[in-house]
Amino acid sequence: MKFELQYVNDSNGTTQAVQMPLTEWEKVLAKLKKYEQALKIKSDLKEAFEQVDILRKSKSKKQTLTDFLNKLS
């Protein structure tokens, strides 16, 4: 992704903002959304594997998937 950026400076020359073409900004937002979704999935999977590990180590009776699904109906 290569495009021209424009910098907006104040009277002291300090950069205050960056401007970019709107079409490029929309592409950046779309990529950001995909990265956020991937991060959420990764986080959810990590939590799920941690819970599975805890269940495997526990000595209590485990509920089967079939039992769980039957309770939903």
BAGU-196526 format. One line per 8 residues: number of its first residue (from 1); their letters; for each residue x, y, z of N, C-alpha, C, O, CB. Coordinates in nm, 2 decimals, always signed. Glycine has a CB too. Example, Ala and Ser with C-alpha at 12.3 -4.5 7.8 and 13.67 -1.06 7.14 Angstrom:
BEGIN
1 = AS = +1.32/-0.57/+0.78/+1.23/-0.45/+0.78/+1.32/-0.33/+0.78/+1.42/-0.33/+0.85/+1.13/-0.45/+0.90 ~ +1.28/-0.22/+0.71/+1.37/-0.11/+0.71/+1.29/+0.00/+0.79/+1.34/+0.11/+0.80/+1.41/-0.06/+0.57
//
This chain:
BEGIN
1 = MKFELQYV = +0.09/-0.12/+0.00/+0.00/+0.00/+0.00/+0.09/+0.12/+0.00/+0.15/+0.16/+0.10/-0.10/+0.00/+0.12 ~ +0.10/+0.19/-0.11/+0.18/+0.31/-0.12/+0.09/+0.42/-0.17/+0.03/+0.41/-0.28/+0.30/+0.29/-0.21 ~ +0.09/+0.53/-0.10/+0.01/+0.65/-0.14/+0.08/+0.77/-0.07/+0.16/+0.76/+0.02/-0.14/+0.63/-0.10 ~ +0.03/+0.88/-0.12/+0.09/+1.01/-0.07/+0.02/+1.06/+0.05/-0.10/+1.07/+0.05/+0.09/+1.11/-0.18 ~ +0.10/+1.09/+0.16/+0.05/+1.14/+0.28/+0.08/+1.29/+0.28/+0.18/+1.34/+0.23/+0.10/+1.08/+0.40 ~ -0.01/+1.37/+0.34/+0.01/+1.51/+0.36/+0.01/+1.54/+0.51/-0.08/+1.49/+0.58/-0.10/+1.60/+0.28 ~ +0.10/+1.62/+0.55/+0.12/+1.65/+0.69/+0.07/+1.79/+0.72/+0.10/+1.88/+0.64/+0.26/+1.63/+0.74 ~ -0.01/+1.81/+0.82/-0.06/+1.94/+0.86/+0.01/+1.98/+0.99/+0.01/+1.91/+1.09/-0.22/+1.93/+0.89
9 = NDSNGTTQ = +0.08/+2.09/+0.97/+0.16/+2.15/+1.08/+0.11/+2.27/+1.14/+0.04/+2.35/+1.07/+0.31/+2.17/+1.04 ~ +0.13/+2.30/+1.27/+0.09/+2.42/+1.33/+0.19/+2.53/+1.30/+0.29/+2.51/+1.23/+0.07/+2.41/+1.48 ~ +0.17/+2.65/+1.35/+0.26/+2.76/+1.32/+0.40/+2.74/+1.37/+0.49/+2.81/+1.33/+0.20/+2.89/+1.39 ~ +0.42/+2.65/+1.47/+0.56/+2.61/+1.52/+0.62/+2.50/+1.44/+0.74/+2.47/+1.46/+0.55/+2.57/+1.66 ~ +0.55/+2.45/+1.34/+0.61/+2.34/+1.26/+0.58/+2.20/+1.31/+0.63/+2.10/+1.26/+0.75/+2.36/+1.24 ~ +0.51/+2.19/+1.42/+0.48/+2.06/+1.48/+0.36/+2.00/+1.41/+0.26/+2.06/+1.38/+0.44/+2.08/+1.63 ~ +0.39/+1.87/+1.37/+0.28/+1.80/+1.30/+0.16/+1.78/+1.38/+0.17/+1.73/+1.50/+0.34/+1.66/+1.25 ~ +0.04/+1.82/+1.33/-0.08/+1.80/+1.41/-0.17/+1.70/+1.35/-0.26/+1.64/+1.42/-0.15/+1.94/+1.41
17 = AVQMPLTE = -0.16/+1.67/+1.22/-0.25/+1.57/+1.16/-0.18/+1.52/+1.03/-0.08/+1.57/+0.98/-0.38/+1.64/+1.12 ~ -0.24/+1.41/+0.98/-0.19/+1.35/+0.86/-0.31/+1.33/+0.77/-0.42/+1.28/+0.82/-0.11/+1.21/+0.88 ~ -0.30/+1.37/+0.65/-0.41/+1.35/+0.55/-0.37/+1.24/+0.45/-0.26/+1.23/+0.41/-0.45/+1.48/+0.48 ~ -0.47/+1.17/+0.41/-0.45/+1.06/+0.31/-0.58/+1.05/+0.22/-0.68/+1.09/+0.27/-0.41/+0.92/+0.37 ~ -0.57/+1.00/+0.10/-0.68/+0.99/+0.02/-0.79/+0.90/+0.09/-0.76/+0.80/+0.15/-0.65/+0.93/-0.12 ~ -0.91/+0.94/+0.07/-1.03/+0.87/+0.14/-1.03/+0.72/+0.10/-1.06/+0.64/+0.18/-1.16/+0.94/+0.10 ~ -1.01/+0.70/-0.03/-1.01/+0.55/-0.07/-0.91/+0.47/+0.00/-0.93/+0.36/+0.03/-0.99/+0.55/-0.23 ~ -0.79/+0.53/+0.02/-0.69/+0.46/+0.09/-0.72/+0.44/+0.24/-0.70/+0.34/+0.30/-0.55/+0.53/+0.08
25 = WEKVLAKL = -0.78/+0.54/+0.30/-0.83/+0.54/+0.44/-0.93/+0.42/+0.46/-0.92/+0.35/+0.56/-0.89/+0.67/+0.48 ~ -1.02/+0.41/+0.36/-1.12/+0.30/+0.37/-1.06/+0.17/+0.36/-1.10/+0.07/+0.43/-1.22/+0.32/+0.26 ~ -0.95/+0.15/+0.28/-0.88/+0.03/+0.27/-0.81/+0.00/+0.41/-0.80/-0.12/+0.45/-0.77/+0.03/+0.16 ~ -0.75/+0.10/+0.47/-0.68/+0.08/+0.60/-0.78/+0.04/+0.70/-0.76/-0.05/+0.78/-0.61/+0.22/+0.64 ~ -0.90/+0.10/+0.70/-1.01/+0.06/+0.80/-1.05/-0.08/+0.78/-1.07/-0.15/+0.87/-1.12/+0.16/+0.79 ~ -1.06/-0.12/+0.65/-1.11/-0.26/+0.62/-1.00/-0.36/+0.67/-1.04/-0.46/+0.73/-1.13/-0.28/+0.47 ~ -0.87/-0.33/+0.65/-0.77/-0.42/+0.70/-0.77/-0.42/+0.85/-0.75/-0.53/+0.91/-0.63/-0.37/+0.65 ~ -0.79/-0.31/+0.91/-0.79/-0.30/+1.06/-0.90/-0.39/+1.12/-0.88/-0.46/+1.22/-0.81/-0.15/+1.11
33 = KKYEQALK = -1.02/-0.38/+1.05/-1.13/-0.46/+1.09/-1.10/-0.61/+1.09/-1.13/-0.69/+1.18/-1.26/-0.43/+1.01 ~ -1.03/-0.65/+0.98/-0.99/-0.79/+0.96/-0.90/-0.83/+1.07/-0.91/-0.94/+1.13/-0.93/-0.82/+0.83 ~ -0.80/-0.75/+1.10/-0.70/-0.78/+1.21/-0.77/-0.79/+1.34/-0.73/-0.87/+1.42/-0.59/-0.67/+1.21 ~ -0.86/-0.70/+1.37/-0.94/-0.70/+1.50/-1.02/-0.83/+1.51/-1.02/-0.89/+1.62/-1.03/-0.58/+1.51 ~ -1.08/-0.88/+1.40/-1.15/-1.00/+1.40/-1.06/-1.12/+1.42/-1.09/-1.21/+1.50/-1.23/-1.02/+1.27 ~ -0.95/-1.12/+1.36/-0.85/-1.23/+1.38/-0.80/-1.23/+1.52/-0.78/-1.34/+1.58/-0.73/-1.21/+1.28 ~ -0.77/-1.11/+1.58/-0.73/-1.11/+1.72/-0.83/-1.16/+1.81/-0.80/-1.23/+1.91/-0.69/-0.96/+1.75 ~ -0.96/-1.13/+1.79/-1.07/-1.17/+1.87/-1.08/-1.33/+1.86/-1.10/-1.39/+1.97/-1.20/-1.11/+1.83
41 = IKSDLKEA = -1.07/-1.38/+1.74/-1.07/-1.53/+1.73/-0.96/-1.59/+1.80/-0.98/-1.69/+1.87/-1.07/-1.57/+1.58 ~ -0.84/-1.54/+1.79/-0.72/-1.59/+1.86/-0.74/-1.59/+2.01/-0.71/-1.68/+2.08/-0.59/-1.51/+1.82 ~ -0.79/-1.48/+2.06/-0.81/-1.46/+2.20/-0.92/-1.56/+2.25/-0.90/-1.62/+2.35/-0.86/-1.32/+2.23 ~ -1.03/-1.58/+2.17/-1.13/-1.67/+2.21/-1.08/-1.82/+2.21/-1.11/-1.89/+2.30/-1.25/-1.66/+2.11 ~ -1.00/-1.85/+2.11/-0.94/-1.98/+2.11/-0.84/-2.01/+2.22/-0.84/-2.12/+2.28/-0.87/-2.00/+1.97 ~ -0.77/-1.91/+2.25/-0.67/-1.92/+2.37/-0.75/-1.95/+2.50/-0.71/-2.04/+2.57/-0.59/-1.79/+2.38 ~ -0.86/-1.87/+2.52/-0.94/-1.89/+2.64/-1.00/-2.03/+2.64/-1.01/-2.10/+2.74/-1.05/-1.79/+2.64 ~ -1.05/-2.08/+2.52/-1.11/-2.21/+2.51/-1.01/-2.32/+2.54/-1.04/-2.41/+2.62/-1.17/-2.23/+2.37
49 = FEQVDILR = -0.89/-2.31/+2.49/-0.79/-2.41/+2.52/-0.75/-2.41/+2.67/-0.72/-2.52/+2.72/-0.67/-2.39/+2.43 ~ -0.75/-2.29/+2.73/-0.72/-2.29/+2.87/-0.83/-2.36/+2.95/-0.80/-2.43/+3.05/-0.70/-2.14/+2.92 ~ -0.95/-2.34/+2.91/-1.06/-2.40/+2.98/-1.06/-2.55/+2.96/-1.09/-2.63/+3.05/-1.20/-2.34/+2.93 ~ -1.02/-2.59/+2.84/-1.01/-2.74/+2.82/-0.90/-2.80/+2.90/-0.92/-2.91/+2.96/-0.98/-2.77/+2.67 ~ -0.79/-2.73/+2.92/-0.68/-2.77/+3.00/-0.73/-2.79/+3.15/-0.69/-2.89/+3.21/-0.56/-2.68/+2.99 ~ -0.80/-2.69/+3.19/-0.85/-2.69/+3.33/-0.94/-2.81/+3.35/-0.94/-2.88/+3.45/-0.92/-2.56/+3.37 ~ -1.03/-2.83/+3.25/-1.13/-2.94/+3.26/-1.05/-3.08/+3.26/-1.09/-3.17/+3.34/-1.23/-2.94/+3.15 ~ -0.95/-3.09/+3.18/-0.88/-3.21/+3.17/-0.81/-3.25/+3.30/-0.80/-3.36/+3.34/-0.77/-3.21/+3.06
57 = KSKSKKQT = -0.76/-3.14/+3.37/-0.69/-3.16/+3.50/-0.78/-3.18/+3.62/-0.74/-3.23/+3.72/-0.60/-3.04/+3.52 ~ -0.91/-3.14/+3.60/-1.00/-3.16/+3.71/-1.05/-3.30/+3.73/-1.05/-3.38/+3.63/-1.13/-3.07/+3.69 ~ -1.09/-3.34/+3.85/-1.13/-3.48/+3.87/-1.28/-3.49/+3.87/-1.33/-3.60/+3.89/-1.07/-3.52/+4.00 ~ -1.35/-3.38/+3.85/-1.50/-3.39/+3.85/-1.55/-3.45/+3.72/-1.48/-3.46/+3.62/-1.56/-3.25/+3.87 ~ -1.67/-3.50/+3.73/-1.73/-3.56/+3.61/-1.75/-3.46/+3.50/-1.80/-3.35/+3.52/-1.87/-3.63/+3.65 ~ -1.71/-3.49/+3.38/-1.72/-3.40/+3.27/-1.86/-3.42/+3.20/-1.91/-3.53/+3.19/-1.61/-3.42/+3.17 ~ -1.91/-3.31/+3.14/-2.03/-3.32/+3.06/-2.00/-3.34/+2.92/-1.91/-3.28/+2.86/-2.12/-3.19/+3.08 ~ -2.06/-3.43/+2.85/-2.04/-3.46/+2.71/-2.11/-3.35/+2.63/-2.20/-3.29/+2.68/-2.09/-3.60/+2.67
65 = LTDFLNKL = -2.06/-3.34/+2.51/-2.13/-3.25/+2.41/-2.27/-3.28/+2.39/-2.36/-3.20/+2.38/-2.05/-3.24/+2.28 ~ -2.30/-3.41/+2.38/-2.44/-3.46/+2.36/-2.52/-3.42/+2.48/-2.64/-3.37/+2.46/-2.44/-3.61/+2.34 ~ -2.47/-3.44/+2.60/-2.55/-3.40/+2.72/-2.58/-3.24/+2.72/-2.69/-3.20/+2.75/-2.48/-3.44/+2.85 ~ -2.47/-3.17/+2.68/-2.49/-3.02/+2.68/-2.59/-2.98/+2.58/-2.68/-2.90/+2.61/-2.35/-2.96/+2.64 ~ -2.59/-3.04/+2.46/-2.68/-3.00/+2.35/-2.82/-3.05/+2.39/-2.92/-2.98/+2.36/-2.64/-3.07/+2.22 ~ -2.84/-3.16/+2.46/-2.97/-3.21/+2.50/-3.03/-3.12/+2.60/-3.16/-3.10/+2.60/-2.96/-3.35/+2.56 ~ -2.95/-3.05/+2.68/-3.01/-2.96/+2.78/-3.06/-2.83/+2.72/-3.14/-2.76/+2.78/-2.90/-2.93/+2.89 ~ -3.00/-2.80/+2.60/-3.05/-2.68/+2.53/-3.19/-2.69/+2.48/-3.26/-2.59/+2.46/-2.95/-2.65/+2.42
73 = S = -3.23/-2.81/+2.44/-3.36/-2.83/+2.38/-3.47/-2.84/+2.48/-3.59/-2.86/+2.44/-3.36/-2.95/+2.29
//
